[in-house]
């Protein structure tokens, strides 16, 4: 994967984590953007692994 692809993927993960955090806060739930980003990264890694198998 090239650096540009990694940057784009990382930006997408950040936006997804921010959106989830905002949604959680709007619903009155405690939320952490850092934790949400980690969850997104793990989900993406699992999807990539399944795709490679």
Secondary structure, 3 states (H helix, E strand, C coil): CCHHHHHHHHHHHHHHHHHHHHHHHHCCCCCCHHHHHHHHHHHHHHHHHHHHC
